[in-house]
Amino acid sequence: MSVRTRFAPSPTGYLHVGGARTALFSYLFARKHGGQFVLRIEDTDLERSTAESVNAILEGMTWLGLDYDEGPFYQTERFDRYNQVIDELLARGLAYRCDCPKERLDRLREDRMARRLKPRYDGHCRGNAVDPDRPHVIRFKNPEEDVVVVDDMIRGRVVFSNAELDDLIIRRSDGAPTYNLTVVVDDADMAITHVIRGDDHLNNTPRQINILRALGHEPPRYAHLPMILGGDGTRLSKRHGAVSVVAYRDHGYLPEALLNYLVRLGWSHGDQEIFSVEEMIELFDIGAVNKAAASFDTDKLDWLNQQYLQRADPARIARLLSPHMGRLEIDPSSGPDLVDVVKAQAARAKTLTELAEISAFVYRDFEAFDEVSAKKHLRPVAREGLERLRAAFELMAYEDWTADGLRHVVEGVAEELGTNMGKVAQPLRVAIVGRAASPGIDETLMLVGKDATLRRIDTALAFIAARAGTE
């Protein structure tokens, strides 16, 4: 039997990280077993579903590289098929019309809750002849005896009593089919063999299995993933930071880093932390997914992203970095090759956004010195060293503005002053970068260029003079 999995989001918002993990696990399971991965858009909630949300889901899937073999299929294009199935269930006596007024259903719910019973419909209309021309819903006639056993690939054997399951509505009074009906018809028609989804759907599973069996289909295997929690132990939400996949892209994360992080949310392979997609496919085991909820740790994601920034092709990172520079109103073509900047700076940043921010000094003068760095390094004692460096730099030809040539100048000034390299290099670094952190001083000078270096040293000398005048 060929494995077929599906990812079936509702387009009522963005693709969040929980949905992305579900998509990833479904994708990996299909790829590992030589199967197909299907994308289905469950857009039957006409009031909340939007084209913008559909686009956001497709955009997120594309960015993550989760390519699907079939789809996207839209449930709103399959209403005729759902109604055909509902009519079949009615004709076979496996579904019935119900015209119970809302007031009766409310009283029934209140009464059962007052008796500490699970709220459920009492089957009042099972034997009634309801006029099809009057407003009504269609209910599935759930079996009243026996149990439904779910052999979950993550949670193990889960047993539900049919006596606890009510006759759920499969078509509303406005004619719209409901989720539990549409998902069953789709899974059957699309020959889905394995359903991997969040454990918030576990209670729907016995209801769906009963409908599938009523239609003569063997249910797929199910795997219900535990939820993702925020650092405070509550369900992951906007208050914990970015939860949209596209937002992580916009904040400067790499898709392979986010995929790597998501695959480790509840699954592991020994002590290995970094996985290529090929390794994920080879090693992933749905049965090894933890039953407990996973906690989202942004610090761990940042660490992973930094690892990928350092290991990736600098030319690719430069392409991805360019729009982040643009958001800072920096035109990368106005200075050194962005690839060279990436080579110098990638190890110092956790995200592309941070990489752009710490590299801005290469392309434009900073507005002010970092207060702590200036207080420590731009003191009167640093003036002579900066003046000698400026004089030496000014004499250098543009073609001699190389890492070796610059290092030789800085070392020479340190030797002239009888001090160590750091006592000369750190004031110079603060003068041209604005802070005490940057790549090696020779590489930093080379990136900034001769003209900007001389101009910024002049600014630093003026700062030292003004500061000396106030002390």
Phi, psi and omega in degrees: 000127179285134179285133176223118177248169179214153169241126190229073181283155172265128184277061179250010180179196181284170171279109182271170186294330177295316177295321179296321178294319177300315178299317181298312181296321178294319179297312182296319181297316179296314182294321181298323185258016177067028184257196181244147180245121187250138175253126181232131179260113183268085190252032181285344175281086189295332182286327186256339181286137181224154176296326179298320179291321176301314180298321180295322178294312180296321179296317179295318179297317180296315181298321180285346180080021179272080183283133182256152184273331180221149180105186004284139174262138182249127182295330181295345178268004185238018183300323179299320180294318180297317180294327176299317180293318179298317178297323178296317179295321177297314183296328181269004179074020181259002176212162181208160178276144180224125179242027178301128179291157181303323182298320179293318180295322178295317180295319179299316180297313181298319181296315181294320179293324178297330178267012178058038176253155179293128179299126178200152179291143186266008178073023185305322185266006184306318183255008183274150174265095183271131179296118182294345180273351178267154177303131181198168173246167173250129178248144173280135180275092183289142176304143183263347183238172177069189184229162172248124180256123176255115178269079187285135183289346178249311186273347183084206184284122177236127186247132177239136176274132178297334179295341180267355182256131181266176179279093187287153179285130178248347170215128182284172181294338178274003178093356182278131176289154183261168185306310187296335176279313184295320183292325178293313180297318180295313181299322179289311183295327182268007176055042179289127182261334183220125179251114178249120185204175181291152183288356173290348177265359186302319181291340175283337189299312179298326178295318180291322178298318180296321178292318178302315181291326177297329179273359178085022181249145174280128182296152174288172170279144183244147173221116183255116184279138175294156183288168176256129181254156172281177181298339180268006177087001177260165183302137183301130181210182183301331183292345178272001182116204182292130175237352178276135179301315181296327178295322177296322175300312183293334178275001171098021176268152177270144182300322181293331177289317179294318176301314180301318180293317182295322181293336180271359177278086178102357178225148179212162174224093185061222179260008183293134181252323186252126183231132167284165178299322179298319178292322177302313181299317183291320190261342186298135180223111183298331179290345180266003178289135183293143178283337183278156178297148179258147179256133180276122184243102183298325179299321179292320176298318178300318180298315180298316181298322178296321177299317180290324177299320182287327186270342186286163175297121181305327180295321178292317180297323178298319178297318180288330182286330187308312180294332177290326174293320179300325178294339175268010181061040177245129175265108184301339180284354183273003182212209182294162178304130183298333177298319179295323178295317179299315180300324182280329193248343190305322182290348184262356186238150177264334180222166176296325178298314178293322179299320177295317183296317183281351179257358183300328183299336181294328188255342181208155177291142179281159184280328183203155175285146170299127189301315182293315181296318180295319181297326182276323191247336180262068179250165180308328182295339181274350187299312185299317180299317180294322179295317179294320178298318182297317180297319180292318180297322183295330181280345183285137174287152182301324181288343177269001182283074182239166182300315181296314181297319181291318178299320180298320179295313183295317178297321180296318179294321178298319180294319179300322183274355179066037181228175181275166185302319183298325182293338178263318186290323184292314174300322178295318180299312180297324181295321186259343180252330182096351180212174187267013180233130177191175173298183178309146188300325179292319179293321179297313179299319182296320180292319183290324179092162187295310186298313181293325179298312180298318181295319183285328175296320176301318179296319180293319178296321176295323179296317180295317181296317180293322179293320180297326181289344181258354182265000000 
